[in-house]
Amino acid sequence: MSGRLLPAGHYGFGDLRAADYVQTAEATITAAMIDAFAALTGDSFAIHMTDKGARDKGFPARVAHGLLVLSVIDGLKNQAPAQFRAIASLGWDWRFRRPVFAGDRLSATLTLRSKRKTSNPGRGILRLAVVARNQHGETVQEGRNLLMVHR
């Protein structure tokens, strides 16, 4: 990475510069998480529910929901030692690159690509590039997040 790894702390708009980045801890995706997400959302598509259902669609084992993985990544962001002084997420532009299976360990790197002021003098917008990797270093999901922060 060409920027600076942000140490533990809370960072507002003025504290940040392009290429600054945050590295999250890891989270393990479990079968229980997949089951709970399916129950919560009603998404019981076969690839998520059983190994057989996944194999019938060409996967070696049941696959975690893409939106479950994104939610876990957002949670890791919000638990990282380096925190953005966030007000609200304004959206995600996101891609699912590889399947995530029960037992996979995920972490993410969030890199500040740009920032801009808003008409409200107390707020700014960060454009973050986010890359989620599994325990093998493979990118499983990636995209960007627009985050409103305190100025």
N, CA, C and O atoms as a GROMACS GRO file, in nm:
protein
  604
    1MET      N    1   0.085  -0.117   0.000
    1MET     CA    2   0.000   0.000   0.000
    1MET      C    3   0.090   0.125   0.000
    1MET      O    4   0.196   0.126   0.062
    2SER      N    5   0.046   0.226  -0.070
    2SER     CA    6   0.126   0.347  -0.080
    2SER      C    7   0.091   0.450   0.027
    2SER      O    8   0.170   0.542   0.052
    3GLY      N    9  -0.023   0.436   0.089
    3GLY     CA   10  -0.066   0.532   0.190
    3GLY      C   11  -0.020   0.490   0.328
    3GLY      O   12   0.061   0.399   0.344
    4ARG      N   13  -0.074   0.558   0.427
    4ARG     CA   14  -0.037   0.524   0.565
    4ARG      C   15  -0.146   0.437   0.628
    4ARG      O   16  -0.265   0.465   0.614
    5LEU      N   17  -0.104   0.333   0.696
    5LEU     CA   18  -0.194   0.250   0.775
    5LEU      C   19  -0.233   0.334   0.896
    5LEU      O   20  -0.148   0.375   0.974
    6LEU      N   21  -0.363   0.358   0.911
    6LEU     CA   22  -0.409   0.441   1.022
    6LEU      C   23  -0.397   0.364   1.152
    6LEU      O   24  -0.450   0.253   1.164
    7PRO      N   25  -0.330   0.422   1.251
    7PRO     CA   26  -0.324   0.358   1.382
    7PRO      C   27  -0.458   0.372   1.454
    7PRO      O   28  -0.546   0.446   1.409
    8ALA      N   29  -0.473   0.303   1.565
    8ALA     CA   30  -0.597   0.310   1.643
    8ALA      C   31  -0.632   0.455   1.673
    8ALA      O   32  -0.545   0.537   1.705
    9GLY      N   33  -0.759   0.484   1.661
    9GLY     CA   34  -0.806   0.619   1.688
    9GLY      C   35  -0.932   0.649   1.610
    9GLY      O   36  -0.985   0.562   1.539
   10HIS      N   37  -0.980   0.771   1.622
   10HIS     CA   38  -1.101   0.816   1.552
   10HIS      C   39  -1.062   0.930   1.458
   10HIS      O   40  -0.998   1.027   1.499
   11TYR      N   41  -1.102   0.917   1.331
   11TYR     CA   42  -1.058   1.007   1.226
   11TYR      C   43  -1.175   1.077   1.159
   11TYR      O   44  -1.267   1.013   1.108
   12GLY      N   45  -1.169   1.208   1.160
   12GLY     CA   46  -1.265   1.289   1.089
   12GLY      C   47  -1.210   1.331   0.954
   12GLY      O   48  -1.098   1.294   0.918
   13PHE      N   49  -1.287   1.406   0.882
   13PHE     CA   50  -1.255   1.448   0.746
   13PHE      C   51  -1.116   1.512   0.735
   13PHE      O   52  -1.038   1.476   0.647
   14GLY      N   53  -1.087   1.606   0.823
   14GLY     CA   54  -0.961   1.679   0.816
   14GLY      C   55  -0.839   1.599   0.854
   14GLY      O   56  -0.726   1.640   0.825
   15ASP      N   57  -0.858   1.485   0.919
   15ASP     CA   58  -0.747   1.401   0.961
   15ASP      C   59  -0.696   1.309   0.851
   15ASP      O   60  -0.591   1.247   0.866
   16LEU      N   61  -0.770   1.300   0.741
   16LEU     CA   62  -0.746   1.197   0.641
   16LEU      C   63  -0.692   1.254   0.511
   16LEU      O   64  -0.721   1.367   0.472
   17ARG      N   65  -0.610   1.171   0.445
   17ARG     CA   66  -0.562   1.207   0.311
   17ARG      C   67  -0.571   1.084   0.221
   17ARG      O   68  -0.574   0.970   0.268
   18ALA      N   69  -0.576   1.109   0.091
   18ALA     CA   70  -0.590   1.001  -0.007
   18ALA      C   71  -0.484   0.895   0.018
   18ALA      O   72  -0.369   0.926   0.049
   19ALA      N   73  -0.523   0.770   0.003
   19ALA     CA   74  -0.442   0.649   0.019
   19ALA      C   75  -0.427   0.603   0.163
   19ALA      O   76  -0.371   0.496   0.187
   20ASP      N   77  -0.477   0.680   0.261
   20ASP     CA   78  -0.481   0.627   0.398
   20ASP      C   79  -0.565   0.501   0.397
   20ASP      O   80  -0.661   0.491   0.321
   21TYR      N   81  -0.529   0.404   0.482
   21TYR     CA   82  -0.608   0.281   0.482
   21TYR      C   83  -0.620   0.222   0.621
   21TYR      O   84  -0.542   0.251   0.712
   22VAL      N   85  -0.723   0.139   0.634
   22VAL     CA   86  -0.755   0.066   0.756
   22VAL      C   87  -0.754  -0.083   0.723
   22VAL      O   88  -0.808  -0.124   0.621
   23GLN      N   89  -0.693  -0.162   0.809
   23GLN     CA   90  -0.696  -0.307   0.795
   23GLN      C   91  -0.782  -0.362   0.909
   23GLN      O   92  -0.758  -0.331   1.026
   24THR      N   93  -0.882  -0.442   0.876
   24THR     CA   94  -0.970  -0.497   0.979
   24THR      C   95  -0.911  -0.624   1.038
   24THR      O   96  -0.814  -0.680   0.987
   25ALA      N   97  -0.971  -0.668   1.145
   25ALA     CA   98  -0.944  -0.800   1.200
   25ALA      C   99  -1.013  -0.904   1.111
   25ALA      O  100  -1.069  -0.869   1.007
   26GLU      N  101  -1.009  -1.028   1.152
   26GLU     CA  102  -1.075  -1.136   1.078
   26GLU      C  103  -1.207  -1.173   1.144
   26GLU      O  104  -1.226  -1.155   1.265
   27ALA      N  105  -1.298  -1.226   1.063
   27ALA     CA  106  -1.422  -1.287   1.112
   27ALA      C  107  -1.438  -1.418   1.037
   27ALA      O  108  -1.411  -1.427   0.917
   28THR      N  109  -1.483  -1.520   1.108
   28THR     CA  110  -1.507  -1.650   1.047
   28THR      C  111  -1.655  -1.663   1.014
   28THR      O  112  -1.741  -1.640   1.098
   29ILE      N  113  -1.683  -1.701   0.890
   29ILE     CA  114  -1.821  -1.728   0.848
   29ILE      C  115  -1.856  -1.869   0.892
   29ILE      O  116  -1.782  -1.964   0.863
   30THR      N  117  -1.968  -1.884   0.960
   30THR     CA  118  -2.009  -2.015   1.010
   30THR      C  119  -2.139  -2.060   0.944
   30THR      O  120  -2.214  -1.979   0.889
   31ALA      N  121  -2.164  -2.190   0.951
   31ALA     CA  122  -2.291  -2.243   0.901
   31ALA      C  123  -2.408  -2.182   0.977
   31ALA      O  124  -2.513  -2.156   0.919
   32ALA      N  125  -2.390  -2.159   1.107
   32ALA     CA  126  -2.497  -2.099   1.187
   32ALA      C  127  -2.529  -1.957   1.138
   32ALA      O  128  -2.645  -1.917   1.138
   33MET      N  129  -2.427  -1.882   1.096
   33MET     CA  130  -2.450  -1.747   1.043
   33MET      C  131  -2.530  -1.756   0.912
   33MET      O  132  -2.622  -1.677   0.891
   34ILE      N  133  -2.495  -1.851   0.827
   34ILE     CA  134  -2.566  -1.868   0.700
   34ILE      C  135  -2.712  -1.904   0.727
   34ILE      O  136  -2.802  -1.848   0.664
   35ASP      N  137  -2.735  -1.996   0.820
   35ASP     CA  138  -2.872  -2.036   0.855
   35ASP      C  139  -2.951  -1.918   0.911
   35ASP      O  140  -3.067  -1.897   0.874
   36ALA      N  141  -2.888  -1.841   1.000
   36ALA     CA  142  -2.958  -1.727   1.061
   36ALA      C  143  -2.990  -1.621   0.956
   36ALA      O  144  -3.098  -1.562   0.960
   37PHE      N  145  -2.897  -1.596   0.864
   37PHE     CA  146  -2.922  -1.497   0.760
   37PHE      C  147  -3.037  -1.542   0.669
   37PHE      O  148  -3.121  -1.461   0.631
   38ALA      N  149  -3.039  -1.671   0.636
   38ALA     CA  150  -3.148  -1.724   0.554
   38ALA      C  151  -3.282  -1.708   0.626
   38ALA      O  152  -3.381  -1.669   0.564
   39ALA      N  153  -3.284  -1.738   0.755
   39ALA     CA  154  -3.409  -1.725   0.832
   39ALA      C  155  -3.452  -1.578   0.841
   39ALA      O  156  -3.571  -1.548   0.831
   40LEU      N  157  -3.357  -1.489   0.860
   40LEU     CA  158  -3.388  -1.347   0.873
   40LEU      C  159  -3.439  -1.287   0.743
   40LEU      O  160  -3.535  -1.209   0.744
   41THR      N  161  -3.378  -1.323   0.632
   41THR     CA  162  -3.409  -1.259   0.504
   41THR      C  163  -3.509  -1.335   0.418
   41THR      O  164  -3.570  -1.279   0.328
   42GLY      N  165  -3.526  -1.464   0.447
   42GLY     CA  166  -3.611  -1.547   0.362
   42GLY      C  167  -3.539  -1.599   0.240
   42GLY      O  168  -3.601  -1.662   0.154
   43ASP      N  169  -3.410  -1.573   0.228
   43ASP     CA  170  -3.331  -1.619   0.114
   43ASP      C  171  -3.280  -1.760   0.143
   43ASP      O  172  -3.174  -1.779   0.202
   44SER      N  173  -3.359  -1.858   0.099
   44SER     CA  174  -3.320  -1.998   0.121
   44SER      C  175  -3.288  -2.066  -0.012
   44SER      O  176  -3.319  -2.183  -0.032
   45PHE      N  177  -3.225  -1.991  -0.102
   45PHE     CA  178  -3.180  -2.047  -0.229
   45PHE      C  179  -3.091  -2.167  -0.199
   45PHE      O  180  -3.013  -2.166  -0.104
   46ALA      N  181  -3.103  -2.271  -0.280
   46ALA     CA  182  -3.041  -2.401  -0.253
   46ALA      C  183  -2.891  -2.395  -0.226
   46ALA      O  184  -2.842  -2.470  -0.142
   47ILE      N  185  -2.817  -2.307  -0.295
   47ILE     CA  186  -2.672  -2.305  -0.274
   47ILE      C  187  -2.634  -2.262  -0.134
   47ILE      O  188  -2.523  -2.289  -0.088
   48HIS      N  189  -2.725  -2.194  -0.065
   48HIS     CA  190  -2.696  -2.148   0.070
   48HIS      C  191  -2.734  -2.250   0.178
   48HIS      O  192  -2.682  -2.244   0.290
   49MET      N  193  -2.822  -2.341   0.144
   49MET     CA  194  -2.884  -2.420   0.250
   49MET      C  195  -2.819  -2.557   0.274
   49MET      O  196  -2.815  -2.604   0.388
   50THR      N  197  -2.769  -2.619   0.170
   50THR     CA  198  -2.707  -2.752   0.187
   50THR      C  199  -2.590  -2.769   0.091
   50THR      O  200  -2.582  -2.704  -0.013
   51ASP      N  201  -2.499  -2.859   0.129
   51ASP     CA  202  -2.389  -2.891   0.039
   51ASP      C  203  -2.442  -2.951  -0.090
   51ASP      O  204  -2.391  -2.920  -0.198
   52LYS      N  205  -2.544  -3.035  -0.080
   52LYS     CA  206  -2.599  -3.096  -0.201
   52LYS      C  207  -2.658  -2.989  -0.293
   52LYS      O  208  -2.635  -2.991  -0.414
   53GLY      N  209  -2.733  -2.897  -0.236
   53GLY     CA  210  -2.790  -2.789  -0.316
   53GLY      C  211  -2.681  -2.707  -0.385
   53GLY      O  212  -2.698  -2.664  -0.499
   54ALA      N  213  -2.571  -2.687  -0.315
   54ALA     CA  214  -2.459  -2.612  -0.374
   54ALA      C  215  -2.391  -2.695  -0.483
   54ALA      O  216  -2.360  -2.642  -0.590
   55ARG      N  217  -2.368  -2.822  -0.457
   55ARG     CA  218  -2.304  -2.909  -0.558
   55ARG      C  219  -2.390  -2.919  -0.684
   55ARG      O  220  -2.337  -2.922  -0.795
   56ASP      N  221  -2.522  -2.923  -0.667
   56ASP     CA  222  -2.610  -2.928  -0.784
   56ASP      C  223  -2.594  -2.804  -0.874
   56ASP      O  224  -2.627  -2.810  -0.992
   57LYS      N  225  -2.544  -2.696  -0.819
   57LYS     CA  226  -2.524  -2.572  -0.895
   57LYS      C  227  -2.376  -2.550  -0.928
   57LYS      O  228  -2.339  -2.444  -0.980
   58GLY      N  229  -2.291  -2.649  -0.899
   58GLY     CA  230  -2.150  -2.640  -0.938
   58GLY      C  231  -2.054  -2.590  -0.832
   58GLY      O  232  -1.938  -2.563  -0.863
   59PHE      N  233  -2.099  -2.576  -0.708
   59PHE     CA  234  -2.012  -2.533  -0.599
   59PHE      C  235  -1.973  -2.654  -0.515
   59PHE      O  236  -2.050  -2.750  -0.507
   60PRO      N  237  -1.855  -2.653  -0.453
   60PRO     CA  238  -1.812  -2.770  -0.375
   60PRO      C  239  -1.884  -2.785  -0.240
   60PRO      O  240  -1.889  -2.895  -0.185
   61ALA      N  241  -1.938  -2.677  -0.188
   61ALA     CA  242  -2.007  -2.679  -0.057
   61ALA      C  243  -2.100  -2.559  -0.053
   61ALA      O  244  -2.097  -2.472  -0.140
   62ARG      N  245  -2.184  -2.556   0.051
   62ARG     CA  246  -2.279  -2.445   0.061
   62ARG      C  247  -2.207  -2.311   0.066
   62ARG      O  248  -2.098  -2.300   0.122
   63VAL      N  249  -2.270  -2.212   0.008
   63VAL     CA  250  -2.210  -2.081  -0.013
   63VAL      C  251  -2.280  -1.979   0.077
   63VAL      O  252  -2.403  -1.976   0.085
   64ALA      N  253  -2.201  -1.897   0.142
   64ALA     CA  254  -2.258  -1.788   0.222
   64ALA      C  255  -2.325  -1.687   0.129
   64ALA      O  256  -2.277  -1.663   0.018
   65HIS      N  257  -2.433  -1.629   0.174
   65HIS     CA  258  -2.500  -1.523   0.099
   65HIS      C  259  -2.403  -1.407   0.078
   65HIS      O  260  -2.330  -1.369   0.169
   66GLY      N  261  -2.402  -1.352  -0.043
   66GLY     CA  262  -2.315  -1.238  -0.070
   66GLY      C  263  -2.343  -1.121   0.021
   66GLY      O  264  -2.251  -1.053   0.066
   67LEU      N  265  -2.472  -1.097   0.050
   67LEU     CA  266  -2.508  -0.984   0.136
   67LEU      C  267  -2.473  -1.011   0.282
   67LEU      O  268  -2.450  -0.917   0.358
   68LEU      N  269  -2.471  -1.136   0.322
   68LEU     CA  270  -2.422  -1.171   0.456
   68LEU      C  271  -2.275  -1.131   0.466
   68LEU      O  272  -2.233  -1.068   0.563
   69VAL      N  273  -2.197  -1.169   0.366
   69VAL     CA  274  -2.054  -1.137   0.367
   69VAL      C  275  -2.034  -0.986   0.370
   69VAL      O  276  -1.952  -0.936   0.447
   70LEU      N  277  -2.107  -0.912   0.286
   70LEU     CA  278  -2.096  -0.766   0.288
   70LEU      C  279  -2.130  -0.711   0.426
   70LEU      O  280  -2.062  -0.620   0.474
   71SER      N  281  -2.232  -0.764   0.489
   71SER     CA  282  -2.270  -0.717   0.623
   71SER      C  283  -2.159  -0.744   0.724
   71SER      O  284  -2.132  -0.660   0.810
   72VAL      N  285  -2.096  -0.860   0.715
   72VAL     CA  286  -1.985  -0.892   0.805
   72VAL      C  287  -1.868  -0.796   0.781
   72VAL      O  288  -1.805  -0.750   0.876
   73ILE      N  289  -1.840  -0.767   0.654
   73ILE     CA  290  -1.732  -0.673   0.622
   73ILE      C  291  -1.762  -0.535   0.681
   73ILE      O  292  -1.673  -0.471   0.738
   74ASP      N  293  -1.886  -0.488   0.668
   74ASP     CA  294  -1.923  -0.359   0.726
   74ASP      C  295  -1.907  -0.364   0.878
   74ASP      O  296  -1.862  -0.266   0.938
   75GLY      N  297  -1.943  -0.475   0.939
   75GLY     CA  298  -1.924  -0.489   1.084
   75GLY      C  299  -1.777  -0.485   1.122
   75GLY      O  300  -1.740  -0.423   1.222
   76LEU      N  301  -1.692  -0.551   1.044
   76LEU     CA  302  -1.548  -0.547   1.071
   76LEU      C  303  -1.496  -0.403   1.061
   76LEU      O  304  -1.414  -0.360   1.143
   77LYS      N  305  -1.544  -0.329   0.961
   77LYS     CA  306  -1.506  -0.187   0.947
   77LYS      C  307  -1.541  -0.112   1.074
   77LYS      O  308  -1.462  -0.031   1.123
   78ASN      N  309  -1.660  -0.137   1.126
   78ASN     CA  310  -1.708  -0.063   1.243
   78ASN      C  311  -1.647  -0.110   1.374
   78ASN      O  312  -1.670  -0.048   1.478
   79GLN      N  313  -1.568  -0.218   1.371
   79GLN     CA  314  -1.499  -0.266   1.490
   79GLN      C  315  -1.348  -0.248   1.481
   79GLN      O  316  -1.276  -0.281   1.576
   80ALA      N  317  -1.299  -0.195   1.369
   80ALA     CA  318  -1.155  -0.179   1.350
   80ALA      C  319  -1.098  -0.081   1.453
   80ALA      O  320  -1.169   0.010   1.497
   81PRO      N  321  -0.972  -0.098   1.490
   81PRO     CA  322  -0.912  -0.003   1.585
   81PRO      C  323  -0.911   0.140   1.532
   81PRO      O  324  -0.928   0.234   1.610
   82ALA      N  325  -0.891   0.158   1.403
   82ALA     CA  326  -0.898   0.290   1.341
   82ALA      C  327  -1.040   0.310   1.290
   82ALA      O  328  -1.089   0.233   1.207
   83GLN      N  329  -1.106   0.412   1.340
   83GLN     CA  330  -1.247   0.437   1.308
   83GLN      C  331  -1.263   0.571   1.237
   83GLN      O  332  -1.202   0.670   1.275
   84PHE      N  333  -1.346   0.572   1.134
   84PHE     CA  334  -1.386   0.697   1.072
   84PHE      C  335  -1.498   0.757   1.160
   84PHE      O  336  -1.582   0.683   1.210
   85ARG      N  337  -1.498   0.885   1.177
   85ARG     CA  338  -1.604   0.951   1.256
   85ARG      C  339  -1.729   0.962   1.170
   85ARG      O  340  -1.767   1.070   1.126
   86ALA      N  341  -1.790   0.849   1.148
   86ALA     CA  342  -1.901   0.835   1.052
   86ALA      C  343  -2.031   0.894   1.105
   86ALA      O  344  -2.059   0.895   1.225
   87ILE      N  345  -2.108   0.942   1.010
   87ILE     CA  346  -2.246   0.984   1.034
   87ILE      C  347  -2.340   0.881   0.973
   87ILE      O  348  -2.433   0.834   1.039
   88ALA      N  349  -2.315   0.845   0.846
   88ALA     CA  350  -2.401   0.748   0.777
   88ALA      C  351  -2.331   0.697   0.652
   88ALA      O  352  -2.252   0.767   0.589
   89SER      N  353  -2.362   0.572   0.619
   89SER     CA  354  -2.320   0.516   0.490
   89SER      C  355  -2.417   0.566   0.384
   89SER      O  356  -2.538   0.567   0.405
   90LEU      N  357  -2.363   0.608   0.269
   90LEU     CA  358  -2.447   0.661   0.161
   90LEU      C  359  -2.464   0.562   0.047
   90LEU      O  360  -2.535   0.590  -0.049
   91GLY      N  361  -2.399   0.447   0.057
   91GLY     CA  362  -2.419   0.346  -0.046
   91GLY      C  363  -2.294   0.266  -0.074
   91GLY      O  364  -2.182   0.300  -0.036
   92TRP      N  365  -2.320   0.156  -0.144
   92TRP     CA  366  -2.215   0.062  -0.180
   92TRP      C  367  -2.225   0.033  -0.330
   92TRP      O  368  -2.334   0.018  -0.384
   93ASP      N  369  -2.111   0.025  -0.395
   93ASP     CA  370  -2.099  -0.026  -0.531
   93ASP      C  371  -2.012  -0.150  -0.515
   93ASP      O  372  -1.893  -0.138  -0.487
   94TRP      N  373  -2.069  -0.268  -0.532
   94TRP     CA  374  -2.009  -0.389  -0.478
   94TRP      C  375  -2.011  -0.504  -0.577
   94TRP      O  376  -2.104  -0.516  -0.657
   95ARG      N  377  -1.909  -0.588  -0.572
   95ARG     CA  378  -1.898  -0.706  -0.658
   95ARG      C  379  -1.864  -0.829  -0.574
   95ARG      O  380  -1.782  -0.824  -0.483
   96PHE      N  381  -1.929  -0.938  -0.608
   96PHE     CA  382  -1.899  -1.068  -0.548
   96PHE      C  383  -1.803  -1.139  -0.643
   96PHE      O  384  -1.842  -1.174  -0.754
   97ARG      N  385  -1.678  -1.160  -0.602
   97ARG     CA  386  -1.575  -1.214  -0.690
   97ARG      C  387  -1.556  -1.365  -0.679
   97ARG      O  388  -1.535  -1.434  -0.778
   98ARG      N  389  -1.565  -1.416  -0.557
   98ARG     CA  390  -1.545  -1.560  -0.533
   98ARG      C  391  -1.645  -1.604  -0.427
   98ARG      O  392  -1.686  -1.523  -0.343
   99PRO      N  393  -1.685  -1.732  -0.429
   99PRO     CA  394  -1.775  -1.778  -0.324
   99PRO      C  395  -1.706  -1.781  -0.188
   99PRO      O  396  -1.584  -1.800  -0.178
  100VAL      N  397  -1.785  -1.762  -0.085
  100VAL     CA  398  -1.739  -1.772   0.053
  100VAL      C  399  -1.812  -1.890   0.115
  100VAL      O  400  -1.934  -1.903   0.103
  101PHE      N  401  -1.736  -1.975   0.182
  101PHE     CA  402  -1.791  -2.097   0.240
  101PHE      C  403  -1.784  -2.092   0.393
  101PHE      O  404  -1.705  -2.016   0.449
  102ALA      N  405  -1.868  -2.172   0.459
  102ALA     CA  406  -1.860  -2.185   0.604
  102ALA      C  407  -1.718  -2.226   0.640
  102ALA      O  408  -1.661  -2.317   0.578
  103GLY      N  409  -1.662  -2.160   0.738
  103GLY     CA  410  -1.524  -2.186   0.780
  103GLY      C  411  -1.424  -2.087   0.724
  103GLY      O  412  -1.312  -2.078   0.774
  104ASP      N  413  -1.462  -2.013   0.620
  104ASP     CA  414  -1.370  -1.913   0.565
  104ASP      C  415  -1.352  -1.799   0.665
  104ASP      O  416  -1.446  -1.757   0.733
  105ARG      N  417  -1.229  -1.750   0.672
  105ARG     CA  418  -1.194  -1.636   0.756
  105ARG      C  419  -1.174  -1.515   0.665
  105ARG      O  420  -1.096  -1.520   0.570
  106LEU      N  421  -1.244  -1.407   0.695
  106LEU     CA  422  -1.243  -1.289   0.610
  106LEU      C  423  -1.186  -1.168   0.683
  106LEU      O  424  -1.204  -1.153   0.804
  107SER      N  425  -1.119  -1.083   0.608
  107SER     CA  426  -1.076  -0.953   0.657
  107SER      C  427  -1.089  -0.856   0.541
  107SER      O  428  -1.111  -0.896   0.427
  108ALA      N  429  -1.075  -0.728   0.571
  108ALA     CA  430  -1.090  -0.628   0.466
  108ALA      C  431  -0.989  -0.516   0.483
  108ALA      O  432  -0.943  -0.486   0.593
  109THR      N  433  -0.955  -0.457   0.371
  109THR     CA  434  -0.874  -0.336   0.367
  109THR      C  435  -0.961  -0.226   0.308
  109THR      O  436  -1.023  -0.244   0.203
  110LEU      N  437  -0.966  -0.113   0.376
  110LEU     CA  438  -1.044   0.003   0.332
  110LEU      C  439  -0.946   0.117   0.305
  110LEU      O  440  -0.873   0.160   0.394
  111THR      N  441  -0.945   0.164   0.182
  111THR     CA  442  -0.850   0.267   0.141
  111THR      C  443  -0.925   0.392   0.097
  111THR      O  444  -1.018   0.384   0.017
  112LEU      N  445  -0.884   0.507   0.149
  112LEU     CA  446  -0.946   0.633   0.111
  112LEU      C  447  -0.900   0.670  -0.030
  112LEU      O  448  -0.781   0.692  -0.053
  113ARG      N  449  -0.994   0.676  -0.123
  113ARG     CA  450  -0.963   0.714  -0.261
  113ARG      C  451  -0.979   0.864  -0.283
  113ARG      O  452  -0.900   0.926  -0.354
  114SER      N  453  -1.081   0.922  -0.221
  114SER     CA  454  -1.101   1.066  -0.234
  114SER      C  455  -1.195   1.112  -0.124
  114SER      O  456  -1.259   1.032  -0.056
  115LYS      N  457  -1.200   1.243  -0.107
  115LYS     CA  458  -1.292   1.302  -0.011
  115LYS      C  459  -1.339   1.435  -0.067
  115LYS      O  460  -1.270   1.500  -0.145
  116ARG      N  461  -1.460   1.474  -0.026
  116ARG     CA  462  -1.513   1.602  -0.070
  116ARG      C  463  -1.599   1.662   0.041
  116ARG      O  464  -1.661   1.591   0.120
  117LYS      N  465  -1.600   1.792   0.043
  117LYS     CA  466  -1.683   1.864   0.139
  117LYS      C  467  -1.826   1.865   0.089
  117LYS      O  468  -1.852   1.848  -0.030
  118THR      N  469  -1.918   1.884   0.182
  118THR     CA  470  -2.059   1.901   0.146
  118THR      C  471  -2.098   2.045   0.175
  118THR      O  472  -2.018   2.122   0.228
  119SER      N  473  -2.220   2.082   0.140
  119SER     CA  474  -2.269   2.217   0.169
  119SER      C  475  -2.284   2.240   0.319
  119SER      O  476  -2.287   2.355   0.365
  120ASN      N  477  -2.295   2.132   0.395
  120ASN     CA  478  -2.303   2.142   0.541
  120ASN      C  479  -2.159   2.148   0.594
  120ASN      O  480  -2.083   2.054   0.574
  121PRO      N  481  -2.121   2.255   0.661
  121PRO     CA  482  -1.982   2.270   0.705
  121PRO      C  483  -1.937   2.166   0.808
  121PRO      O  484  -1.818   2.155   0.837
  122GLY      N  485  -2.029   2.092   0.862
  122GLY     CA  486  -1.995   1.989   0.960
  122GLY      C  487  -1.981   1.849   0.903
  122GLY      O  488  -1.959   1.753   0.977
  123ARG      N  489  -1.995   1.838   0.768
  123ARG     CA  490  -1.995   1.704   0.707
  123ARG      C  491  -1.908   1.698   0.583
  123ARG      O  492  -1.888   1.798   0.513
  124GLY      N  493  -1.857   1.579   0.557
  124GLY     CA  494  -1.783   1.552   0.435
  124GLY      C  495  -1.813   1.410   0.390
  124GLY      O  496  -1.871   1.331   0.463
  125ILE      N  497  -1.773   1.379   0.267
  125ILE     CA  498  -1.797   1.248   0.209
  125ILE      C  499  -1.663   1.182   0.177
  125ILE      O  500  -1.578   1.243   0.113
  126LEU      N  501  -1.645   1.059   0.221
  126LEU     CA  502  -1.528   0.979   0.188
  126LEU      C  503  -1.568   0.875   0.083
  126LEU      O  504  -1.674   0.815   0.093
  127ARG      N  505  -1.482   0.854  -0.016
  127ARG     CA  506  -1.500   0.744  -0.110
  127ARG      C  507  -1.394   0.641  -0.075
  127ARG      O  508  -1.274   0.663  -0.096
  128LEU      N  509  -1.440   0.528  -0.022
  128LEU     CA  510  -1.350   0.422   0.024
  128LEU      C  511  -1.350   0.307  -0.074
  128LEU      O  512  -1.456   0.261  -0.117
  129ALA      N  513  -1.232   0.260  -0.111
  129ALA     CA  514  -1.218   0.134  -0.184
  129ALA      C  515  -1.207   0.024  -0.080
  129ALA      O  516  -1.128   0.035   0.014
  130VAL      N  517  -1.285  -0.082  -0.096
  130VAL     CA  518  -1.288  -0.190   0.002
  130VAL      C  519  -1.257  -0.321  -0.069
  130VAL      O  520  -1.318  -0.354  -0.171
  131VAL      N  521  -1.162  -0.396  -0.014
  131VAL     CA  522  -1.127  -0.528  -0.067
  131VAL      C  523  -1.136  -0.627   0.048
  131VAL      O  524  -1.071  -0.612   0.151
  132ALA      N  525  -1.220  -0.730   0.029
  132ALA     CA  526  -1.237  -0.836   0.128
  132ALA      C  527  -1.165  -0.961   0.078
  132ALA      O  528  -1.184  -1.003  -0.036
  133ARG      N  529  -1.083  -1.018   0.166
  133ARG     CA  530  -1.006  -1.138   0.129
  133ARG      C  531  -1.033  -1.251   0.227
  133ARG      O  532  -1.067  -1.229   0.343
  134ASN      N  533  -1.017  -1.373   0.176
  134ASN     CA  534  -1.029  -1.490   0.262
  134ASN      C  535  -0.893  -1.526   0.321
  134ASN      O  536  -0.794  -1.456   0.299
  135GLN      N  537  -0.889  -1.636   0.394
  135GLN     CA  538  -0.768  -1.678   0.464
  135GLN      C  539  -0.654  -1.716   0.368
  135GLN      O  540  -0.540  -1.730   0.411
  136HIS      N  541  -0.685  -1.732   0.241
  136HIS     CA  542  -0.583  -1.765   0.140
  136HIS      C  543  -0.533  -1.640   0.069
  136HIS      O  544  -0.449  -1.650  -0.021
  137GLY      N  545  -0.584  -1.523   0.108
  137GLY     CA  546  -0.545  -1.398   0.043
  137GLY      C  547  -0.619  -1.371  -0.086
  137GLY      O  548  -0.584  -1.277  -0.158
  138GLU      N  549  -0.720  -1.451  -0.116
  138GLU     CA  550  -0.798  -1.434  -0.239
  138GLU      C  551  -0.906  -1.327  -0.218
  138GLU      O  552  -0.972  -1.326  -0.114
  139THR      N  553  -0.921  -1.240  -0.315
  139THR     CA  554  -1.028  -1.139  -0.308
  139THR      C  555  -1.161  -1.209  -0.330
  139THR      O  556  -1.183  -1.271  -0.434
  140VAL      N  557  -1.250  -1.197  -0.233
  140VAL     CA  558  -1.383  -1.260  -0.244
  140VAL      C  559  -1.491  -1.157  -0.277
  140VAL      O  560  -1.588  -1.190  -0.345
  141GLN      N  561  -1.474  -1.036  -0.230
  141GLN     CA  562  -1.566  -0.928  -0.262
  141GLN      C  563  -1.487  -0.798  -0.264
  141GLN      O  564  -1.385  -0.785  -0.196
  142GLU      N  565  -1.535  -0.701  -0.344
  142GLU     CA  566  -1.468  -0.572  -0.348
  142GLU      C  567  -1.563  -0.467  -0.404
  142GLU      O  568  -1.661  -0.498  -0.471
  143GLY      N  569  -1.530  -0.344  -0.377
  143GLY     CA  570  -1.609  -0.235  -0.430
  143GLY      C  571  -1.576  -0.107  -0.358
  143GLY      O  572  -1.464  -0.086  -0.311
  144ARG      N  573  -1.676  -0.019  -0.352
  144ARG     CA  574  -1.653   0.107  -0.284
  144ARG      C  575  -1.772   0.140  -0.194
  144ARG      O  576  -1.884   0.092  -0.213
  145ASN      N  577  -1.743   0.221  -0.098
  145ASN     CA  578  -1.843   0.268  -0.002
  145ASN      C  579  -1.831   0.419   0.008
  145ASN      O  580  -1.721   0.472   0.027
  146LEU      N  581  -1.943   0.488  -0.005
  146LEU     CA  582  -1.948   0.632   0.022
  146LEU      C  583  -1.990   0.650   0.167
  146LEU      O  584  -2.094   0.600   0.209
  147LEU      N  585  -1.911   0.722   0.241
  147LEU     CA  586  -1.933   0.736   0.385
  147LEU      C  587  -1.935   0.883   0.422
  147LEU      O  588  -1.839   0.956   0.396
  148MET      N  589  -2.045   0.926   0.483
  148MET     CA  590  -2.054   1.062   0.534
  148MET      C  591  -1.987   1.066   0.672
  148MET      O  592  -2.016   0.983   0.758
  149VAL      N  593  -1.898   1.163   0.690
  149VAL     CA  594  -1.823   1.175   0.816
  149VAL      C  595  -1.830   1.318   0.867
  149VAL      O  596  -1.868   1.411   0.795
  150HIS      N  597  -1.791   1.333   0.994
  150HIS     CA  598  -1.781   1.464   1.056
  150HIS      C  599  -1.659   1.538   1.001
  150HIS      O  600  -1.554   1.479   0.978
  151ARG      N  601  -1.677   1.670   0.982
  151ARG     CA  602  -1.567   1.758   0.941
  151ARG      C  603  -1.525   1.841   1.060
  151ARG      O  604  -1.433   1.922   1.048
   0.00000   0.00000   0.00000
